[in-house]
Amino acid sequence: MEEKKLIGFIENVLKNIPSDWLKLTTHRLDIYNEDLAKTEFLNEFEGLYKNNNSKIEALSKLPTAFDYIRLGHPLSSVLEWTVAQLNGLKPESVISFASRTIPVLAVLRKNFIDNKNTQINYSGELPGFFDFETIRRVYGYDFEVNQIKSPDHISDFNGSTIFISQKDEINTFELHPKIDFLISLQPPLGSLLLANNEQHEGYVSEIQHVRRRETIAMTPQNSFYALQKLVDSSFSLKKNSQVQSDKTSVVNSIHKITATNSNVQLGSCGLSIQYAIMMGLIDNALKNYPGKDIKIIVPPNCYGGTNDQARRVAACVKNVEVLDLPVDGGNNMVKSVDQVLTKVAQEGGIPFIIAEIPTNPRVEVPDLEDLRTVLSKPRKTALNKIAIEPVFILDQTFCPNVQFLSKDGILASIKTISYVSGSKFPSGGKCTAGYCVANEKAEFLMPVIAKHLQLCDNEATDLQIKILAEQLPSMNQRIADAYKNTCEFVSYIEEKLPTAKINFVSEALAKEGFTPSVFSLDLPTKGNTEAEKETYKRALNQKLINMMITQIPDESKYCVSYGQLKGCYWTIPATSTQGTTKEADKDYIARVSVSPNLDLEHHKKVFSEFIDQL
């Protein structure tokens, strides 16, 4: 009876879901308590269930569920909650993935860190991207694999037992007592991981963090389909006949925008792409330079996902180490690159450099001629042998229109791979899919990057590709329009509050093609000590943001995002993008992202009111 009631309630929810649940990568940013994100959403959703209230008005009032769809969203949370209810589990014990292999990697990573054994069991034939040999050799995980007829044939094991299920049913699962983690493959939607025993609750946050850093939750549209399948077993997903033409359109757009002809890889998000680049380059290095140390060189204050992911890889793969590259806030990127590459060369290491241009959050662009010089400079090892050339991995999310990788581009002589987070300008905030390309000198690396994108089952979904096909052709014009609005807003702030320090590109850089629509704002402060000044400035930052998002709720959002089709996004990088960065490297300044379509006069008016209160 209870199951029938639950299924009926979910069926009504699906009929009444707010359109934002399907269309936004970030939902209800005006009701977002980070510490309570998922629990708050589910507690209120469960209250609606108890009251049998599935009206759209009630659903629309629910607060944010997690943050972005990498970490979770309303529909993935509802799917997980429903599956948990039907299987007698706590909601946090069910975790959805867009990928079908990453949940396996998540358990393997946790057990690697804890020095615990893992056995993987499956029946039938697994998809070809389950490449266990490469997972052992490149990712550093050790485990045993057993092909069995059914869960009844699982042997006793001292460690964690994974069972990969390929049955289509999504409402009830065979949670055999010997299964610690059941991973249900749901092609083409993704997968569900069920932690079967309470003693595995310690795994939940670690598994969710893998989802946050190396893939995404099952997408809103696919979670919707999974829920439809759950309430109606006869539901079947219609294939998108346009996917090939959409993909061709996307690839053509990216080639045109980047002035490259390389293979294009499309991932489920920017970090999915970055992970494939990272593991692909490590794979290549292990084959071509066996025994050599690999050095991943990363700015310590760059985007937290990049920073964290690099360190997570280094924690699991032998001979991989992360080195800091100070690039921002008074540090010179060119000088830092020269110093760190000289050090790595002396040690005979393999250098991979990850950098954002412009930098985040201070929007700085290095002298590109000098950067090219230090990246291409011949170096010697301590034994006077020729050092291994670096691979430059460029995150150009802030300026995806700059043709760094063209045949005549500034980085043509350096092995360079460029990637862009698709949740920003490429999709206008409509999906998270990202992409990467290479210049001619690095094009030979693209097949191994593609291999690891496929191994992680992290390729963009058909719907994500469709959205990119719709949005990419207008991207450069949107960038130009957003830059124009940003310039006007920056000029207004400079005029009204000349004591504020604004980090934005110069006119000279804009003429070179650097036209970001983001700037950072260091507000004037006061106090007798540095600590007092910092405390005052942080409070002032928050006051400004609160005024903007409360007085212009339809446009101003408290969010890390960038490149949206409409509105203005505000954040404090130290509390969002730099969440995993060392405290000393965090930047507690306001970062503002302006779109091509917003009521700029209203934003000026609120800013003027803010100044009046200083």
N, C-alpha and C positions, 0 to 999 in steps of 0.2 A: 504493500500500500504506500509506504514512504517513498519507494523508488518511483512508483507511478506519479506521485505528487511532484517529486523532484524533476522528472522528465517533462511533465506538463508545464512546470514553472519555467524551465529553461527554454522550452518551445515558445512560450509567450515572450520571454526576454528577447529571443532572436527576432521575433516579429516587431519588437518595439525599440531595438537598440538605437541610441543616438548616432547620427551620421558621423560625428567626430570619432567614435570608437573605431570606425573602419578607415577614416581618411586622414587622421592626424598621427604624426609620430610622437607627439607629446600632448597628453589629454589633460584638461582642466588644470592648467598651470596656476590658475588663481586659487586653487585649493590643493596646495602641495606642501605637505609636511614630510620632509625627506626621511626623518627617522621612523615615521609611521606609514610610509607610502603604501606598501602592499597590505599590511595588517589593517590599516584604517579603511581602505577600499573594501576588503573582504568582510570586515566586521559589519560595515554598513550594508553591504550586499546581502549578507546572511540575515540581517534584520529585515530586509525587503522580502526575502524568501519566507521567513517566519510569518510575516504579515500577508503573504501571497500578493505582494504589490510589484507587478512587473510593468507599471505604466512608464511611458517614455519620460514624463516629467520627473519621476522619482529616480530613474536611471541616470538622467542628465545631471542630477545634483550630486552624484557620487564623486568623491575626490579622486585625485590622481592615483593610479596604480603603478607603482615603480616609476621609472624615469626612462624615456625613450623606449623603443621596442627591443633594444639589446637586452635590457634588464627585465622587461615585462610591461604589460599594458592591460587595459580592462578585459579584452576578450581572452588573452592568454591566461589571465588570472581566473576568469570565470571557468574556462576549460579545466584548469588545474583543480579548482575547488570542486567542480562537478565530478570529475574522475575520482578525486579523493573521497567524496561522499559515497559514491557507488561502491568503493572498494574498502571502506572502513579505515581510511588513512587520514592523517592530518593534512590540511591543504598544502603546507610547506613541504610535504614529502613527495609531491608530484611537481615535476618541473618540465615545461615544454621547451622544445628546441626547433629552430628552423632546420638545423643540421641533424643527420642521422648517425654520424660518427662521433661528433664532439661529446655527447653524453658519456660514451665509452672512454674517451680521452680524459674527461673530467674526473671519473672515478680512478683511472690509472694515475693521474697526476696526484690526487690526494693520497693514494696509497704509496706512491713513490716518495712523497715528502715524509710520510709516516713510517716508511720502511716496512710496508705490509704487502703480503702476496695477493695476487689477483688471478682468478681463473675466469675465462670468457667462454660461455657455452652458447651454442646456437643450433637450430635444426634447419634443414633445407639448405639452400645455397644463398649466401650473403651477396649483396651487390658488390660489384668489382672494386668500388672505391674503398672497401675495407681492406686496406693494404697493411697487414699485420707486420710484414717484414720491414717495411719502411718506418712504421711506428716504433718498432724496436730500435732500428739502426739510427734514425734521425731524432726522434722525439725523446729517446732515452728511457723508455718504459720497458719493464720486464713483466711477463705474464705468460700463462699457458692458455691454449685454445683447444676446445673440445667440440667436435660436431656430434650432436646426440639426437636421438629420435624424439624425445619429449623431456620436459622438466623432471619427470620421474626417474630419468637416467642420470641426473646430476650426482656426481660422486662427492663424498665428504672432502672437505678442503679446509686447510688452516689458513684462512685469509678471507678476502671478499669474493663472493660468487656473483657474476653478472650473467643474466640470461637475456639474449637478444631475441625478441619475439617478432615474428613477421605475420601474425594473424591480423586480419582487418578489423576485428571488433575493437571498439573504442570505449565501451561502457564497463565491461568487466574483464579482468585479466586473471591468468593462472598464477596467483601469488603463492607458489610452492614454498614451504618452510625453508628449503635449502637455498632459495633465491634471496640474495641481499639487495640486488638492484635489478629490476626488470626494465629493460629498454624496449619499448614498443615502436617499431618502425611504421610510419604512416605515410608512405610515398603517395603523392609528391609533396605532402604538407609539412613533413618534418618528423619529429619523434616525441615520445613522452618517456621520462624517466620516473620510475616509482621506487622510492626507498622503502623497503619492505619491513624493516625492523626498527624499533625505537632507538636501538643503540647506534643506528646510522644517522640520527638527526644531526650529529656533529659534521656530517658530510654536506648538509644542505647549503650552508652559506658558501662553502668552497665550490660546490658545483654551480651555484648561481653566479659566482664570481668568474668562473670559466666562461659561462654564457655571456657575461657582461663584457669580457675582454677578448674572447676569441671567436664569438659568433653572435647570434641574436636569438631572442625567444621566437617561437612560432609566430609568423607575421599576423597582423589583425585579420586579413582576408582569409588566410589558411586556418586560423583559430576558429573563425566563423564557420568555415566549411567543416572542420572537425566536430564542432558542436552540432551542426546540422546532421552529420553522419551519426552522432551519438543519439539524437532524438528520433532519427529515422534511418534505420539500417538499410533501406532501399536507396538512400540518397547516393547519387554518383556525380562525380565532378566532370564537367564538360571541358574537353581539351581546348586550349586557345590555339586556333588555326593560324593566328597572326604572329605567333612568337618568333618565327624565323625572320619574317620581314621587319618586325620590331627590333630584333637584335641587329640586323643589317643596318637599319637606320641609326641605331645607337653607335655602332662601330664607326660608321661613316661620319657621324657628328663629332665623335671623339678624335678621329683622325684629322678632321678639318680644324677643330679647336686647338689641338696640340701640335699640328703640323708634323705628325709622325705617320709612319706606315707600319708600325710594329703590331704584333699580336696584341689584342685588347682583352684584358681579363675583367669580368664583371662579378663583383662579390656582393654578398648580402648586406654588408656595411663596410665603412672605411677600415675598421679594425680587422674584419675578416680578410680584406685585401692585404693589410699590413702583415697579418699573421702568415698568410701564404707567401708573401715576399720574404719574410724573415726565415721561415722554415725551408723555403726553396733555396735561398742563398746558403743556408747552413748545409743542406743536402749537397749542393754543388761543391762547397768547400771541403766537406768530408771526403768526397770522391777524388777531388783534384789536389788537395793539400792534406793528405792524411797525417794526423798527429800534430798539425799546426793549431795554435790557439786562435780562436775567433773572438774579435773584439767588436762589440756593438756599441757605437759611440752615439750618445743621446744627450741633448740639452737637459739639464736637471730640472728646469722649470717649464718644460714644454708640456703639451697636452697630457693629462694624467694617464689616459688610456695607453698612449704610446709608451710613456715612461714605465708604467706598471707592466705592460705586456713584455717589453724587452727584458725586464728584471725577472719576470716569471719564466721566460724561456731560459735565461742564464741559470736559474735555480735548478733546472731539470737536465740540461744538456751539458755533457762533459766538455771541457776546453772552451766554453763560452763565458765571456765576462763582459759586463757593462762598464763603460768608461764615461765619465761626465764630459760634456762639451758646453762650457759656459758661453752663451751667445747673446744674452739680453741684459737690460738694465745696467749699462755701463761696461759690459764685457763686449769684446770685439770678436765676432764670429770667425773672421779670417785668421786672426792671430791664434784663436783657440784651436781651429782646425789644423793649422800649421804645427802647433805644439803637440797635439795629441797624435797626429799622423807620424811625426818624427819619433815619438815614443814607441808607437806600435811597430814602426819599421825597425827600430833598433832591436826590439824583442822578437822580430821575425813573425809577427802576427798577421792575421787576415782582417783588414778594417772594413766595417760596414758603418756608414754614417747616416743617421736619420736626422733630418732638420726640417723645420718649417720656414718657408720664406713667403711672405713676411713672417716675422716671429710673433708668437702669441704669449702674452697679451699686449706687448709694447709696440707691435706693428713696425718693426725695424727690418730694413733690407740691407744686407751687407754690400760692400763694393764688389760687384759681380766679376769684374775683370781680375781683381785681386784674389777672389775666391777660386776662380778657374785656375789661376797660377799656382796656388798652394795645393789644390786638389790634383793637379797634373804634374807637380814637381817630382822629378826622379829622386828616390831615397834609397839608402843602403841600410842593410842590417848591421848588427854589431860585428858580424863575420865578413863584412864588406861585400855581401851578395846583394843583388838587386831585390829591393823590397816588393812585396805584392801590392799591386795597385788597389786603391779603395773603390768600393761601390758606393755611390751617393744615392741615398733613398730620400727623395724630396716629397714632403707633404706640402702640396700647393693648394690646399683647400681654400685659403683666403684669396688666392688669385689664380683660379684654374684657367683663366684666359691667357696667361703669359706663356709664350712658346719657348720654354727653356730647352725642350728636347728636339727642336727642329734641326735639320741638317746643318744649318748655319747658326744654330743657337749658341748661347754663351757656354753651355755645358757639353757641346758636341764632342769634345775630346776626352770627356770623363765618362766612365760607365755610370749611367744615370737611369734610375727608375723613378717615375713620378706617379703619385697616387692622390686621389681626391675623395673626400667623404661625400657620398651622394645625397645625404640628408640636407646638405647645404645648397649651393647654387644649382648643381645638376638637376635635382628634382624639385627645387623650390620648397623643400621641406615636406614633400608629399610621401617620400619613402626614404629608407636608409641606404639603398644600394650604392656601392662605391666602385671605382674602376682604377686600373693602372695601365701604364704604357711604358715603353722603354725607348731610349734613343738608339741609333744604329750600333753604337759600341756595346750596348748592354742587351741588345735584342736576343742574343744567344741564351740569356737567362730566363726568358719568358716561358719556355716549355716546362722547366722545373717548377716555376711559380704556379703555372696552370695545374701541374700534377698535385701540388699540395692544396690548392684551392678545391680541387676535386676530392682529394683524400679526406679533407675536412667537411666535404659536402656543404661548402659555403658559397656556392655560386648564387648569383641573383635569381630570384623567382621570376616566373613569367610575368606576373603583374608588375613587379619592380622594373623589369625591362620595358614593359609597356609605358610606365610612367616616365622613365628616362627618355623613351622615344618621343613622347609628347613634349617634354620640357627642355631637353638639351638644345634644340634648334634656336630657342629664344634666349639661351643663357647669357651670351655675350652682351646682348642688348639690355637684359635685366641688370647685369653687372654695371654697365655704363649708367643706367638710370639710378641705380642705388648709390653709386659713387657720387653722382651729382647731388642727391639729397644729403648724403653724408657731409660733403663739402659745405653745404649751406648750413647744416646743423653745427658743424665744427666752427665755422666763421661766426655764427651767432653766439656760441658759448665763449669764444675768444673775446668778442666785443663786450659781452655782458659780465664776464667773470675773468678778466685778464690775469688774475693771480693763479688760476688753475693751470696745471700742466697737462697738455693734451698730447698724446702720442698718436700721430697720424702720418701718412706718407707725405713727402714734400711734393711741390708742383713738378720739380725736376724728375722725381721718380714716377709720377703720374704720366709724364711725357714718354717715359720708357715702357709704359704699359701696366704699371702697378697701380691699380685703381680699386683697392679694397673698400668695402662699405662697413668697416669696423674701425673703431678708435677706442683708446683707453683714456680714462679721465682720472687724473691725480688731483683731487680737490684740495683747496687751501686749508691748512690746519693751524692749530694753535695749542700751546701748552708749554710748560717749563722744562720738561724732559722729553727725550725721544719716545719713551713709552707713552707719555701723556699725548703727544702729538699723533702717534700711531692710533691710539684708542679713539681719539677725537675724529680722525680721518675715517676710520672704519665705520663709526656711527653715522657720519655725514654721508658716506657712500650709501649706506642702507636707507637713510632717510630719503635721499634722492630717488632711489629705486622704488621705494614704497609709494612715494608721491606719484611717480609715473604710472605704475601698474594699477593703482587704485583710482586715479583720475582719468586714465585712458585705458580702461580694462579691455576694450575691443581690439586695441592695437599693441599696447606696451605689455610685454610678458617678462616674467623673471625666468630666464632660460639661457642656457649656454649656446643656443643654436644661432644660425647665421645663413643668410642667403634665402630667407623665406620670401614668398610672393607678396606678403603684406605685413605691415606693422614694424615694431621696433623691439629688439630683444636686449635685456639687461642682465648682467651677471657679475659676480665677484669671482674671478678665476680661481683664487685660492680656496674657495669653498665648493667649487664644482669641477672645472677642468683640471685643476692641480690637486685634486683630492688625495692622490697617492704620493705627491711630491714631498720631499723633506721640508719641514717647516721653515728652515732658513732660506729656502729657495722660492717660497710662495710669494705671490704678488697680490696684496690686498688692495687692489684698485678696481674701479668700475670699468667694465668693458661693455661697449654699446655697439649693437649690430643693427644697421639701418637697411630697410628694404626699398625696392623701387616704388612701392605704393604705400604711402602713409600720410596722415594729416600732420604735416610738419609744423604748421602754424600752431596747432594744439600743443605739440611737444614743446615748442618754443615758449608758449604761454605758461605751461606748467613749470618749465625750467626757470622762467622769470619769477614765478611765485616762490620757487625754492630759494633763489638768490635773495629775495626780499626777507626771508626768514633767517638769513645768516647773521 
